[in-house]
Amino acid sequence: MNGKMFCFQCEQTAGGTGCTVNGVCGKKFDTAGLQDELTGALIGMSLAVEKYGPNADTDRLMLEGLFTTVTNVNFDNGSIAELTAEVRRATAALSPSCSSCCGGCGGAEEYDMKELWDADEDVRSLKSLILFGLRGMAAYAYHAYVLGYVDRKVKNFFYEALVAVAKEETMDALLPLVLKVGEVNFACMELLDRANTETFGKPEPTQVSFKVEKGPFIVITGHDLRDLAMLLEQTKDKGVNVYTHGEMLPANAYPELKKYPHLKGNFGTAWQNQQKEFDGIPAPILFTTNCLMPPRPSYSDRVFTTEVVSFPGLTHIGAEKDFTPVIQRALELGGYAEDKEFTGINGGKCTTTGFGHDAVLSVAGAVIDAVKSGAVKHFFLVGGCDGMKPGRNYYTEFVEKAPKDTIILTLACGKYRFNDLDLGDIGGIPRLLDMGQCNDAYSALRVATALADAFKCGVNELPLSLVLSWYEQKAVCILLTLLHLGIKNILLGPSLPAFVSPNVLSFLVEHYGIAPISTPEEDLKKLLA
């Protein structure tokens, strides 16, 4: 390690070009190097799978390995190094001739990520879109996998695409693969939707309070509903309440989770506010997925991690999923002596979530009638990742200034910018419909395609505009899915990805009409013209 790194996979990357010393996210240069080494080992494993075929170990390690390299997941060098070693052992085990060799490569060379970072900028751009899209898709596939849902087509594609990252060197070969990432991710999101709804029930519109009741409590954040279900079961009758945070908010709408009376509501807002919001609360915090910022010393003794999330010095809950240490810490801290009122960013005391595709399509007739009568003039999907970079108040202002005859669909943690606003309703249809996590982007696509079918038109002909915010790799694969579906004229912000080269950007603008956000006033005028 020479104290240098290169990482430009997230929206906050240094100078809008790339982190080269340490990551803005808190990732150190040596951690970045180990994550590159892990990625190179996964590509080597894919090359071996191309020759010998996959197995259960390689399938699991592919998901865990790619998920580990998503922004704000794993900062722990030891766990990354051990995972890399496990990938190498699985690769070696693929080939019957490897027992006599100490190379540990399974008959395939590992990929040096420096080759990617030093490649021609257009090739690097397309390979980065593929790789970062795969990382995001692996997170979705992992959440389905732990619930027992797998799709062989999705799993096989991870190997296929990583081999292409190592081998392909032309834009003509890489461009179709970029769109195929979006195609396969659509199948992956459909799989995850089925996994969540068949396991926990179909989300129901549910009002969620921001108040924290007196007594011991635990805050759980991230995306993994299975972890929340196990925590709720283990805290049952223990006198410990549970509050969601960040992307876990939509869990309050699932019947099999909301049946637990000690799932009380939601604490705090989006992930980037955690260092302020977690400082001083008399409760432990459990991180389940990609939302971890380096914890401040003032509260690090109350932070626990599980699954692929890890940070040096924190207590990690392993595969046995015994949350006893978290529960004991909650009882020790005791919570607040009296009920404590909190608000959202705009002062609201509650929000409503649970407008998944089943809930929205159940009133599709009323929605269609409202459009035909002119009561609803336009739909805006305003959603995506939140983040720390200035300029994200654009999304709050956009929603506030949207005409009263428009409906706002939202999902992912970007909704915290406005989800506590009271926008009223149109003929009983709420003007703000929270469809869930970024994991629930499938719901928005289902609703859009159903409306297009009802009006006998294409999605691009609907009175629907997409105004998206992005931060990390799960947003990348969703964007690629939108492109695969042919959805055009997306506004993207608060800045465009550093890994998209000028030539690739020109292609996206020419073929899909992607454009950066400007001001709420200008964009509303353009979209409603």
Kinemage of the C-alpha trace (Angstrom):
@kinemage 1
@onewidth
@group {chain A} dominant
@subgroup {mainchain}
@vectorlist {calphas} color= white
{ca met a 1} P 0.000 0.000 0.000
{ca asn a 2} L 1.442 3.381 -0.963
{ca gly a 3} L -1.139 5.615 0.675
{ca lys a 4} L -2.982 6.127 -2.607
{ca met a 5} L -6.367 4.924 -3.767
{ca phe a 6} L -8.801 5.493 -6.574
{ca cys a 7} L -12.543 5.361 -6.016
{ca phe a 8} L -15.277 7.263 -7.840
{ca gln a 9} L -18.253 4.962 -7.359
{ca cys a 10} L -20.480 7.297 -5.290
{ca glu a 11} L -21.990 10.740 -5.784
{ca gln a 12} L -19.949 12.450 -3.067
{ca thr a 13} L -16.564 11.458 -4.544
{ca ala a 14} L -13.841 14.061 -3.965
{ca gly a 15} L -13.876 16.999 -6.363
{ca gly a 16} L -16.473 15.272 -8.503
{ca thr a 17} L -13.665 13.201 -10.049
{ca gly a 18} L -12.487 10.567 -7.566
{ca cys a 19} L -11.113 9.948 -4.070
{ca thr a 20} L -7.352 9.407 -4.275
{ca val a 21} L -6.114 9.611 -0.663
{ca asn a 22} L -8.984 8.547 1.582
{ca gly a 23} L -12.675 8.224 0.780
{ca val a 24} L -15.116 11.001 1.568
{ca cys a 25} L -17.301 8.172 2.931
{ca gly a 26} L -14.653 7.439 5.574
{ca lys a 27} L -13.048 4.516 3.732
{ca lys a 28} L -9.248 4.531 4.115
{ca phe a 29} L -6.826 3.978 1.249
{ca asp a 30} L -5.821 0.520 2.492
{ca thr a 31} L -9.471 -0.540 2.781
{ca ala a 32} L -10.061 0.629 -0.788
{ca gly a 33} L -7.080 -1.448 -1.903
{ca leu a 34} L -8.442 -4.534 -0.157
{ca gln a 35} L -11.850 -4.010 -1.754
{ca asp a 36} L -10.170 -3.807 -5.161
{ca glu a 37} L -8.308 -7.017 -4.341
{ca leu a 38} L -11.594 -8.673 -3.376
{ca thr a 39} L -13.173 -7.531 -6.649
{ca gly a 40} L -10.194 -8.886 -8.596
{ca ala a 41} L -10.570 -12.218 -6.777
{ca leu a 42} L -14.287 -12.320 -7.648
{ca ile a 43} L -13.412 -11.758 -11.302
{ca gly a 44} L -10.863 -14.572 -11.044
{ca met a 45} L -13.548 -16.795 -9.541
{ca ser a 46} L -15.859 -15.863 -12.436
{ca leu a 47} L -13.206 -16.862 -14.957
{ca ala a 48} L -12.877 -20.212 -13.200
{ca val a 49} L -16.666 -20.635 -13.126
{ca glu a 50} L -16.719 -19.976 -16.861
{ca lys a 51} L -14.502 -23.039 -17.214
{ca tyr a 52} L -15.790 -25.371 -14.491
{ca gly a 53} L -19.271 -24.137 -13.558
{ca pro a 54} L -20.663 -22.538 -10.358
{ca asn a 55} L -21.687 -24.080 -7.055
{ca ala a 56} L -23.447 -22.993 -3.872
{ca asp a 57} L -20.235 -21.594 -2.350
{ca thr a 58} L -19.350 -19.470 -5.371
{ca asp a 59} L -22.942 -18.211 -5.638
{ca arg a 60} L -22.958 -17.089 -1.993
{ca leu a 61} L -19.504 -15.551 -2.155
{ca met a 62} L -20.371 -13.632 -5.302
{ca leu a 63} L -23.262 -11.887 -3.544
{ca glu a 64} L -21.389 -11.311 -0.293
{ca gly a 65} L -18.258 -10.119 -2.073
{ca leu a 66} L -19.955 -7.605 -4.353
{ca phe a 67} L -22.231 -6.374 -1.554
{ca thr a 68} L -19.182 -5.840 0.679
{ca thr a 69} L -17.771 -3.329 -1.827
{ca val a 70} L -20.895 -1.129 -1.919
{ca thr a 71} L -20.380 2.330 -0.400
{ca asn a 72} L -20.875 2.580 3.386
{ca val a 73} L -20.971 -1.182 4.014
{ca asn a 74} L -17.625 -2.522 5.213
{ca phe a 75} L -14.707 -0.543 6.632
{ca asp a 76} L -13.042 -3.513 8.356
{ca asn a 77} L -9.810 -4.666 6.697
{ca gly a 78} L -9.743 -7.966 8.552
{ca ser a 79} L -13.185 -9.108 7.438
{ca ile a 80} L -12.522 -8.010 3.832
{ca ala a 81} L -9.217 -9.909 3.752
{ca glu a 82} L -10.854 -13.042 5.159
{ca leu a 83} L -13.652 -12.861 2.593
{ca thr a 84} L -11.047 -12.530 -0.176
{ca ala a 85} L -9.262 -15.597 1.159
{ca glu a 86} L -12.556 -17.485 1.181
{ca val a 87} L -13.173 -16.493 -2.450
{ca arg a 88} L -9.728 -17.793 -3.369
{ca arg a 89} L -10.328 -21.095 -1.587
{ca ala a 90} L -13.658 -21.525 -3.382
{ca thr a 91} L -11.987 -20.721 -6.704
{ca ala a 92} L -9.235 -23.261 -6.102
{ca ala a 93} L -11.792 -25.902 -5.166
{ca leu a 94} L -13.459 -25.608 -8.577
{ca ser a 95} L -10.614 -27.282 -10.463
{ca pro a 96} L -9.669 -30.906 -9.747
{ca ser a 97} L -6.090 -30.117 -10.829
{ca cys a 98} L -5.621 -27.346 -8.276
{ca ser a 99} L -4.718 -29.651 -5.392
{ca ser a 100} L -1.145 -29.805 -6.706
{ca cys a 101} L -0.844 -26.048 -7.152
{ca cys a 102} L -0.380 -23.344 -4.532
{ca gly a 103} L -1.646 -20.526 -6.725
{ca gly a 104} L -5.191 -20.611 -5.385
{ca cys a 105} L -6.653 -19.274 -8.627
{ca gly a 106} L -8.747 -22.209 -9.815
{ca gly a 107} L -6.969 -22.164 -13.150
{ca ala a 108} L -7.828 -18.517 -13.780
{ca glu a 109} L -5.822 -15.374 -13.150
{ca glu a 110} L -7.198 -12.767 -10.779
{ca tyr a 111} L -7.911 -9.391 -12.295
{ca asp a 112} L -5.781 -6.373 -11.396
{ca met a 113} L -8.244 -3.512 -10.880
{ca lys a 114} L -5.519 -1.051 -11.858
{ca glu a 115} L -6.167 -2.195 -15.425
{ca leu a 116} L -9.712 -0.881 -15.140
{ca trp a 117} L -8.848 2.416 -13.465
{ca asp a 118} L -6.092 3.063 -16.066
{ca ala a 119} L -8.177 2.037 -19.110
{ca asp a 120} L -9.342 4.295 -21.935
{ca glu a 121} L -11.887 6.642 -20.326
{ca asp a 122} L -14.848 5.424 -22.372
{ca val a 123} L -14.063 1.751 -21.768
{ca arg a 124} L -13.482 2.543 -18.094
{ca ser a 125} L -16.811 4.376 -17.975
{ca leu a 126} L -18.813 1.491 -19.437
{ca lys a 127} L -17.021 -1.130 -17.331
{ca ser a 128} L -17.658 0.993 -14.237
{ca leu a 129} L -21.366 1.199 -15.074
{ca ile a 130} L -21.385 -2.590 -15.343
{ca leu a 131} L -19.359 -3.206 -12.185
{ca phe a 132} L -21.172 -0.666 -10.019
{ca gly a 133} L -24.525 -1.874 -11.340
{ca leu a 134} L -23.542 -5.425 -10.383
{ca arg a 135} L -22.610 -4.278 -6.892
{ca gly a 136} L -26.012 -2.685 -6.420
{ca met a 137} L -27.834 -5.677 -7.886
{ca ala a 138} L -25.890 -8.017 -5.592
{ca ala a 139} L -27.361 -6.197 -2.599
{ca tyr a 140} L -30.897 -6.794 -3.896
{ca ala a 141} L -30.107 -10.422 -4.741
{ca tyr a 142} L -28.589 -10.927 -1.295
{ca his a 143} L -31.744 -9.749 0.488
{ca ala a 144} L -33.799 -12.210 -1.559
{ca tyr a 145} L -31.213 -14.965 -1.016
{ca val a 146} L -31.348 -14.786 2.790
{ca leu a 147} L -35.131 -15.251 2.535
{ca gly a 148} L -34.619 -18.366 0.408
{ca tyr a 149} L -35.375 -16.830 -2.996
{ca val a 150} L -32.923 -17.311 -5.866
{ca asp a 151} L -32.968 -16.907 -9.629
{ca arg a 152} L -30.414 -18.907 -11.597
{ca lys a 153} L -30.490 -16.407 -14.460
{ca val a 154} L -29.592 -13.588 -12.093
{ca lys a 155} L -26.823 -15.565 -10.430
{ca asn a 156} L -25.283 -16.679 -13.714
{ca phe a 157} L -25.212 -13.114 -14.987
{ca phe a 158} L -22.903 -11.953 -12.202
{ca tyr a 159} L -20.229 -14.347 -13.486
{ca glu a 160} L -20.871 -13.481 -17.137
{ca ala a 161} L -20.648 -9.740 -16.576
{ca leu a 162} L -17.527 -9.876 -14.404
{ca val a 163} L -15.778 -11.949 -17.056
{ca ala a 164} L -16.660 -9.226 -19.554
{ca val a 165} L -15.154 -6.580 -17.257
{ca ala a 166} L -11.882 -8.504 -17.477
{ca lys a 167} L -11.987 -9.346 -21.180
{ca glu a 168} L -13.981 -6.893 -23.284
{ca glu a 169} L -12.222 -3.771 -24.506
{ca thr a 170} L -14.552 -2.113 -27.023
{ca met a 171} L -17.534 0.173 -26.569
{ca asp a 172} L -19.522 -1.889 -29.092
{ca ala a 173} L -19.122 -4.987 -26.899
{ca leu a 174} L -19.711 -3.210 -23.595
{ca leu a 175} L -22.741 -1.027 -24.396
{ca pro a 176} L -25.199 -3.944 -24.776
{ca leu a 177} L -23.913 -5.401 -21.516
{ca val a 178} L -24.620 -2.141 -19.697
{ca leu a 179} L -28.269 -2.411 -20.723
{ca lys a 180} L -28.327 -6.112 -19.872
{ca val a 181} L -27.372 -5.208 -16.305
{ca gly a 182} L -30.605 -3.208 -16.242
{ca glu a 183} L -32.576 -6.088 -17.741
{ca val a 184} L -31.315 -8.643 -15.238
{ca asn a 185} L -31.719 -6.198 -12.369
{ca phe a 186} L -35.403 -5.870 -13.243
{ca ala a 187} L -35.747 -9.643 -12.764
{ca cys a 188} L -33.751 -9.355 -9.539
{ca met a 189} L -36.004 -6.614 -8.143
{ca glu a 190} L -39.063 -8.639 -9.080
{ca leu a 191} L -37.564 -11.586 -7.183
{ca leu a 192} L -36.926 -9.427 -4.121
{ca asp a 193} L -40.447 -7.998 -4.242
{ca arg a 194} L -41.819 -11.537 -4.251
{ca ala a 195} L -39.479 -12.589 -1.438
{ca asn a 196} L -40.537 -9.678 0.786
{ca thr a 197} L -44.284 -9.828 0.104
{ca glu a 198} L -44.586 -13.611 0.340
{ca thr a 199} L -42.584 -13.608 3.587
{ca phe a 200} L -43.920 -10.501 5.320
{ca gly a 201} L -47.200 -9.773 3.498
{ca lys a 202} L -48.141 -7.004 1.102
{ca pro a 203} L -47.380 -3.495 2.427
{ca glu a 204} L -50.404 -1.541 3.629
{ca pro a 205} L -50.651 2.254 3.883
{ca thr a 206} L -49.564 2.903 7.469
{ca gln a 207} L -49.048 6.079 9.456
{ca val a 208} L -45.712 6.008 11.271
{ca ser a 209} L -45.012 8.169 14.309
{ca phe a 210} L -41.694 9.905 14.984
{ca lys a 211} L -42.313 9.884 18.741
{ca val a 212} L -40.084 7.706 20.933
{ca glu a 213} L -41.862 6.281 23.963
{ca lys a 214} L -40.225 6.122 27.375
{ca gly a 215} L -38.230 3.054 28.317
{ca pro a 216} L -35.567 0.884 26.663
{ca phe a 217} L -35.447 0.826 22.868
{ca ile a 218} L -33.366 -0.248 19.894
{ca val a 219} L -32.912 1.613 16.601
{ca ile a 220} L -32.462 -0.623 13.545
{ca thr a 221} L -31.326 0.781 10.233
{ca gly a 222} L -30.642 -0.533 6.743
{ca his a 223} L -32.659 -2.637 4.334
{ca asp a 224} L -32.724 -6.180 5.684
{ca leu a 225} L -36.292 -7.039 6.718
{ca arg a 226} L -35.208 -10.507 7.846
{ca asp a 227} L -32.914 -8.996 10.463
{ca leu a 228} L -35.749 -6.808 11.728
{ca ala a 229} L -38.093 -9.802 11.927
{ca met a 230} L -35.575 -11.746 14.007
{ca leu a 231} L -34.914 -8.754 16.261
{ca leu a 232} L -38.645 -8.273 16.845
{ca glu a 233} L -39.064 -11.925 17.747
{ca gln a 234} L -36.114 -11.861 20.149
{ca thr a 235} L -37.281 -8.643 21.854
{ca lys a 236} L -40.863 -9.859 22.271
{ca asp a 237} L -42.000 -9.496 25.911
{ca lys a 238} L -38.591 -8.098 26.932
{ca gly a 239} L -39.819 -4.562 27.588
{ca val a 240} L -37.713 -3.211 24.718
{ca asn a 241} L -39.283 -1.198 21.914
{ca val a 242} L -37.927 -1.133 18.363
{ca tyr a 243} L -37.739 1.860 16.028
{ca thr a 244} L -36.772 1.849 12.384
{ca his a 245} L -34.350 4.350 10.895
{ca gly a 246} L -33.466 5.404 7.353
{ca glu a 247} L -34.304 2.821 4.707
{ca met a 248} L -35.927 0.550 7.302
{ca leu a 249} L -38.914 2.931 7.645
{ca pro a 250} L -41.135 1.057 5.105
{ca ala a 251} L -40.916 -2.081 7.261
{ca asn a 252} L -43.652 -0.528 9.413
{ca ala a 253} L -46.136 -1.255 6.597
{ca tyr a 254} L -45.601 -5.036 6.285
{ca pro a 255} L -48.362 -7.026 8.083
{ca glu a 256} L -46.030 -9.708 9.466
{ca leu a 257} L -43.773 -7.036 10.982
{ca lys a 258} L -46.337 -4.479 12.131
{ca lys a 259} L -48.136 -7.207 14.088
{ca tyr a 260} L -45.459 -6.809 16.761
{ca pro a 261} L -46.818 -4.105 19.101
{ca his a 262} L -43.310 -3.105 20.203
{ca leu a 263} L -42.431 -1.980 16.662
{ca lys a 264} L -43.362 1.551 17.614
{ca gly a 265} L -42.366 3.814 14.747
{ca asn a 266} L -39.389 5.548 13.162
{ca phe a 267} L -36.489 7.425 14.700
{ca gly a 268} L -34.481 9.982 12.788
{ca thr a 269} L -34.216 10.658 9.096
{ca ala a 270} L -31.842 9.599 6.308
{ca trp a 271} L -28.465 7.894 6.683
{ca gln a 272} L -26.288 10.986 6.261
{ca asn a 273} L -27.733 12.564 9.435
{ca gln a 274} L -26.813 9.631 11.673
{ca gln a 275} L -23.710 11.122 13.299
{ca lys a 276} L -25.843 13.949 14.656
{ca glu a 277} L -29.004 11.943 15.358
{ca phe a 278} L -27.309 9.005 17.090
{ca asp a 279} L -25.115 11.178 19.277
{ca gly a 280} L -26.547 11.041 22.777
{ca ile a 281} L -29.547 8.758 22.322
{ca pro a 282} L -29.861 6.321 25.247
{ca ala a 283} L -30.198 3.263 23.003
{ca pro a 284} L -28.152 0.914 20.793
{ca ile a 285} L -28.222 1.070 16.998
{ca leu a 286} L -28.135 -2.022 14.784
{ca phe a 287} L -26.818 -1.629 11.225
{ca thr a 288} L -27.970 -4.263 8.757
{ca thr a 289} L -26.828 -2.948 5.347
{ca asn a 290} L -25.195 -0.111 3.455
{ca cys a 291} L -25.815 2.980 5.537
{ca leu a 292} L -22.926 3.004 8.013
{ca met a 293} L -20.848 6.116 8.537
{ca pro a 294} L -17.755 5.892 10.768
{ca pro a 295} L -19.326 6.228 14.229
{ca arg a 296} L -18.203 9.007 16.516
{ca pro a 297} L -16.539 7.957 19.789
{ca ser a 298} L -19.452 9.484 21.697
{ca tyr a 299} L -21.781 6.690 20.563
{ca ser a 300} L -19.578 3.941 19.066
{ca asp a 301} L -20.053 1.772 22.173
{ca arg a 302} L -23.752 1.580 21.268
{ca val a 303} L -23.353 0.555 17.619
{ca phe a 304} L -23.737 -3.047 16.448
{ca thr a 305} L -23.364 -4.494 12.950
{ca thr a 306} L -24.551 -7.662 11.226
{ca glu a 307} L -24.486 -9.362 7.796
{ca val a 308} L -21.780 -7.885 5.524
{ca val a 309} L -21.656 -4.590 7.465
{ca ser a 310} L -18.523 -4.177 9.569
{ca phe a 311} L -16.362 -1.512 11.177
{ca pro a 312} L -13.218 -1.950 13.320
{ca gly a 313} L -13.938 -2.080 17.023
{ca leu a 314} L -17.699 -2.523 16.785
{ca thr a 315} L -19.564 -5.596 18.049
{ca his a 316} L -20.614 -7.738 15.105
{ca ile a 317} L -23.595 -10.092 15.289
{ca gly a 318} L -22.691 -13.171 13.275
{ca ala a 319} L -24.653 -15.701 11.267
{ca glu a 320} L -26.225 -17.161 14.405
{ca lys a 321} L -28.245 -13.925 14.691
{ca asp a 322} L -28.233 -13.842 18.473
{ca phe a 323} L -29.125 -10.240 19.222
{ca thr a 324} L -28.752 -10.686 22.995
{ca pro a 325} L -25.859 -8.161 23.224
{ca val a 326} L -28.016 -5.510 21.530
{ca ile a 327} L -30.970 -6.243 23.800
{ca gln a 328} L -28.820 -6.185 26.937
{ca arg a 329} L -27.332 -2.850 25.924
{ca ala a 330} L -30.821 -1.421 25.436
{ca leu a 331} L -31.834 -2.550 28.918
{ca glu a 332} L -28.640 -1.103 30.414
{ca leu a 333} L -29.127 2.283 28.755
{ca gly a 334} L -32.798 2.383 29.734
{ca gly a 335} L -34.055 4.747 27.044
{ca tyr a 336} L -35.784 8.035 27.801
{ca ala a 337} L -37.436 8.669 31.170
{ca glu a 338} L -40.442 10.221 29.431
{ca asp a 339} L -41.932 10.089 25.942
{ca lys a 340} L -39.897 12.257 23.583
{ca glu a 341} L -41.268 14.006 20.515
{ca phe a 342} L -39.178 14.155 17.351
{ca thr a 343} L -39.999 15.598 13.955
{ca gly a 344} L -39.015 15.134 10.358
{ca ile a 345} L -36.840 17.608 8.460
{ca asn a 346} L -39.803 19.921 7.866
{ca gly a 347} L -41.312 19.712 11.350
{ca gly a 348} L -43.887 16.985 10.764
{ca lys a 349} L -44.540 14.526 13.588
{ca cys a 350} L -45.383 11.508 11.426
{ca thr a 351} L -45.352 10.137 7.910
{ca thr a 352} L -47.271 7.546 5.932
{ca thr a 353} L -45.656 4.681 4.059
{ca gly a 354} L -46.802 1.425 2.486
{ca phe a 355} L -48.014 2.501 -0.955
{ca gly a 356} L -46.518 -0.476 -2.777
{ca his a 357} L -47.770 -1.581 -6.163
{ca asp a 358} L -50.544 -3.731 -4.681
{ca ala a 359} L -51.899 -0.835 -2.617
{ca val a 360} L -51.723 1.681 -5.474
{ca leu a 361} L -53.101 -0.653 -8.136
{ca ser a 362} L -55.997 -1.581 -5.852
{ca val a 363} L -57.278 1.978 -6.400
{ca ala a 364} L -56.074 2.193 -10.005
{ca gly a 365} L -59.611 2.823 -11.202
{ca ala a 366} L -59.912 5.944 -9.082
{ca val a 367} L -56.489 7.125 -10.229
{ca ile a 368} L -57.365 6.603 -13.893
{ca asp a 369} L -60.702 8.395 -13.464
{ca ala a 370} L -58.910 11.306 -11.768
{ca val a 371} L -56.565 11.615 -14.740
{ca lys a 372} L -59.383 11.398 -17.272
{ca ser a 373} L -61.416 14.025 -15.425
{ca gly a 374} L -58.455 16.365 -15.236
{ca ala a 375} L -58.301 16.293 -11.434
{ca val a 376} L -54.797 14.830 -11.712
{ca lys a 377} L -52.675 16.516 -14.352
{ca his a 378} L -49.289 14.899 -13.788
{ca phe a 379} L -47.320 12.349 -11.751
{ca phe a 380} L -43.793 12.958 -10.502
{ca leu a 381} L -41.560 10.169 -9.247
{ca val a 382} L -39.249 12.076 -6.908
{ca gly a 383} L -37.026 9.556 -5.231
{ca gly a 384} L -33.657 7.936 -4.841
{ca cys a 385} L -30.726 8.137 -2.447
{ca asp a 386} L -30.151 11.003 -0.076
{ca gly a 387} L -26.679 12.317 0.638
{ca met a 388} L -24.543 15.004 2.215
{ca lys a 389} L -23.681 17.188 -0.789
{ca pro a 390} L -25.298 20.647 -0.796
{ca gly a 391} L -28.101 21.106 -3.292
{ca arg a 392} L -30.369 18.284 -2.193
{ca asn a 393} L -32.865 20.788 -0.805
{ca tyr a 394} L -33.831 21.009 -4.497
{ca tyr a 395} L -36.012 17.924 -3.980
{ca thr a 396} L -37.876 19.481 -1.046
{ca glu a 397} L -38.522 22.645 -3.038
{ca phe a 398} L -39.582 20.680 -6.106
{ca val a 399} L -42.222 18.790 -4.123
{ca glu a 400} L -43.415 21.908 -2.310
{ca lys a 401} L -43.764 23.814 -5.586
{ca ala a 402} L -45.383 21.014 -7.587
{ca pro a 403} L -48.940 22.101 -8.546
{ca lys a 404} L -51.748 20.861 -6.329
{ca asp a 405} L -53.209 18.836 -9.201
{ca thr a 406} L -50.111 16.606 -9.317
{ca ile a 407} L -49.241 13.437 -7.392
{ca ile a 408} L -45.786 12.695 -5.979
{ca leu a 409} L -44.590 9.087 -5.954
{ca thr a 410} L -41.474 8.543 -3.860
{ca leu a 411} L -39.148 5.817 -2.638
{ca ala a 412} L -35.717 5.360 -1.017
{ca cys a 413} L -34.199 7.635 1.608
{ca gly a 414} L -34.395 10.764 -0.548
{ca lys a 415} L -38.015 10.995 0.594
{ca tyr a 416} L -36.889 12.208 4.028
{ca arg a 417} L -36.404 15.596 2.408
{ca phe a 418} L -40.207 15.946 2.199
{ca asn a 419} L -42.004 12.874 3.604
{ca asp a 420} L -43.267 14.751 6.660
{ca leu a 421} L -45.002 17.415 4.561
{ca asp a 422} L -48.812 17.431 4.442
{ca leu a 423} L -49.586 17.736 0.729
{ca gly a 424} L -53.266 16.896 1.077
{ca asp a 425} L -55.152 14.681 -1.363
{ca ile a 426} L -56.977 14.702 -4.677
{ca gly a 427} L -60.391 13.123 -4.379
{ca gly a 428} L -59.213 10.921 -1.525
{ca ile a 429} L -55.954 9.949 -3.252
{ca pro a 430} L -52.995 11.194 -1.164
{ca arg a 431} L -50.768 13.525 -3.149
{ca leu a 432} L -47.664 11.950 -1.575
{ca leu a 433} L -47.342 8.178 -2.009
{ca asp a 434} L -44.322 6.580 -0.297
{ca met a 435} L -43.648 3.334 -2.162
{ca gly a 436} L -40.855 2.127 0.137
{ca gln a 437} L -37.103 1.558 -0.003
{ca cys a 438} L -34.845 1.744 -3.038
{ca asn a 439} L -35.352 -2.039 -2.862
{ca asp a 440} L -38.977 -1.311 -3.794
{ca ala a 441} L -38.270 0.468 -7.094
{ca tyr a 442} L -40.030 -2.479 -8.730
{ca ser a 443} L -43.309 -1.135 -7.303
{ca ala a 444} L -42.903 2.164 -9.122
{ca leu a 445} L -42.169 0.357 -12.382
{ca arg a 446} L -45.201 -1.907 -11.926
{ca val a 447} L -47.460 1.094 -11.374
{ca ala a 448} L -46.029 2.953 -14.372
{ca thr a 449} L -46.457 0.006 -16.726
{ca ala a 450} L -49.978 -0.692 -15.401
{ca leu a 451} L -50.995 2.927 -16.047
{ca ala a 452} L -49.495 2.752 -19.535
{ca asp a 453} L -51.536 -0.387 -20.221
{ca ala a 454} L -54.707 1.288 -18.913
{ca phe a 455} L -54.214 4.314 -21.144
{ca lys a 456} L -53.038 2.163 -24.072
{ca cys a 457} L -49.799 4.079 -24.488
{ca gly a 458} L -46.095 3.741 -23.794
{ca val a 459} L -44.601 4.721 -20.440
{ca asn a 460} L -42.918 7.726 -22.053
{ca glu a 461} L -46.337 8.979 -23.204
{ca leu a 462} L -47.777 9.019 -19.675
{ca pro a 463} L -48.099 12.290 -17.750
{ca leu a 464} L -45.214 11.004 -15.629
{ca ser a 465} L -41.792 12.532 -15.008
{ca leu a 466} L -38.855 11.028 -13.124
{ca val a 467} L -36.797 13.378 -10.967
{ca leu a 468} L -34.185 11.208 -9.303
{ca ser a 469} L -31.413 11.614 -6.766
{ca trp a 470} L -28.539 9.154 -6.581
{ca tyr a 471} L -25.735 8.374 -4.175
{ca glu a 472} L -24.436 4.820 -4.483
{ca gln a 473} L -24.421 1.657 -6.554
{ca lys a 474} L -27.970 0.465 -5.937
{ca ala a 475} L -29.135 3.644 -7.628
{ca val a 476} L -26.864 2.822 -10.569
{ca cys a 477} L -28.515 -0.516 -11.305
{ca ile a 478} L -31.996 1.033 -10.981
{ca leu a 479} L -31.006 3.708 -13.496
{ca leu a 480} L -29.785 0.985 -15.855
{ca thr a 481} L -33.126 -0.798 -15.448
{ca leu a 482} L -34.953 2.384 -16.420
{ca leu a 483} L -32.760 2.644 -19.521
{ca his a 484} L -33.385 -1.024 -20.362
{ca leu a 485} L -37.127 -0.324 -20.207
{ca gly a 486} L -36.670 2.586 -22.591
{ca ile a 487} L -37.738 5.263 -20.119
{ca lys a 488} L -36.570 8.673 -21.290
{ca asn a 489} L -36.106 12.260 -20.139
{ca ile a 490} L -34.998 11.422 -16.600
{ca leu a 491} L -33.709 14.332 -14.519
{ca leu a 492} L -30.779 13.235 -12.354
{ca gly a 493} L -29.005 14.986 -9.498
{ca pro a 494} L -27.647 16.550 -7.508
{ca ser a 495} L -24.654 15.914 -9.806
{ca leu a 496} L -23.916 13.475 -12.599
{ca pro a 497} L -21.741 10.402 -11.914
{ca ala a 498} L -17.990 10.995 -12.113
{ca phe a 499} L -17.552 7.615 -13.807
{ca val a 500} L -19.663 8.598 -16.832
{ca ser a 501} L -17.268 9.898 -19.493
{ca pro a 502} L -18.247 12.762 -21.830
{ca asn a 503} L -18.751 10.369 -24.750
{ca val a 504} L -20.887 7.966 -22.713
{ca leu a 505} L -22.877 10.904 -21.349
{ca ser a 506} L -23.450 12.147 -24.910
{ca phe a 507} L -24.785 8.704 -25.817
{ca leu a 508} L -27.184 8.729 -22.837
{ca val a 509} L -28.368 12.232 -23.645
{ca glu a 510} L -28.871 11.461 -27.331
{ca his a 511} L -30.677 8.142 -26.874
{ca tyr a 512} L -32.451 8.612 -23.525
{ca gly a 513} L -32.673 12.336 -22.889
{ca ile a 514} L -31.006 12.104 -19.466
{ca ala a 515} L -30.352 15.581 -18.087
{ca pro a 516} L -29.073 17.113 -14.845
{ca ile a 517} L -31.489 18.890 -12.534
{ca ser a 518} L -31.450 22.702 -12.700
{ca thr a 519} L -33.848 24.621 -10.442
{ca pro a 520} L -37.252 23.431 -9.244
{ca glu a 521} L -38.982 26.286 -11.057
{ca glu a 522} L -37.231 25.698 -14.381
{ca asp a 523} L -37.624 21.922 -14.219
{ca leu a 524} L -41.320 22.071 -13.327
{ca lys a 525} L -41.926 24.470 -16.193
{ca lys a 526} L -40.115 22.153 -18.614
{ca leu a 527} L -41.762 18.949 -17.387
{ca leu a 528} L -45.282 20.399 -17.375
{ca ala a 529} L -44.978 22.102 -20.762
